[in-house]
């Protein structure tokens, strides 16, 4: 059902990280009702989310003399829809001074996602975790509501983000025909962790990894990441990818992930 990449060269892995992340954002924006521009110069989704991270430009292949106009066009779209927004600047995006141009237009550098990849053949079969941890796939609306409520307890913008993500995933659906798989971790019966897979661009992308604050430091985040990736491997996927924070990077490195690129996040607030 899903195409699978077998190219494990560093350039191919960097491209896969960037492409899976871009398609993840475009797909969520589309499900949220955002306007999409997708041509040989720019890819964006704007207006489908209340969150700057998800109203975003994800691809740009611009000549220097057209870059400023493209940035202004994205700002005009954000202003027209009265939402905050962002550019996710990966290694393939041109021109080379795009980051500096965004800052001149009022965007703020909010840091870089660390693009990481793993050969799933090297994924550990067992990851240390509490004996009471159970990881299940989310398959119905009730479980999805629990997943979203758990995500709200410490991920991103908290309840605001989790509510939008949960509603968007409900609209997309939970069956095997969609390229998404969501996982909920329970410790002694209590929900404590989340993760999601997005199967696109030939690789398995890992997103929304969260362990609630009171359960951290026990290996739960690593365990729910590994469990999701084992299922991707069972489906035939060879490569797992993700974008990590500085805090999460050591956890993923211990699983076998290797940094392959950086994705710069440049944010612009709403005027409302």
Buried (B, 14 or more C-beta within 10 A) or exposed (E): EBEBBEEBEEEBBBBBBBBBBBBBBBBBBBBBEBBEBEEEBBBBBBBBBBBBBBBBBBBBBBEEEBBEEBBEBBBEBBBEBEBBBBBBBBBBBEBEEBBEBBEEBEBEBEEBBBBBBBBBEEBEEEBEBBEEBEBBBBEEEEBBEBBBBBBBBBBBBEEEBBBBBBBBBBEBEBEEEBBBBBBBBBBEEEBBBBBBBBBBBBBBBBBBBBBBEEBBEBBBBBBBBBBBBBBBBEBEBBBBBBBBEEEBBEBBBEBBBBBBBBBBBBBBEBEE
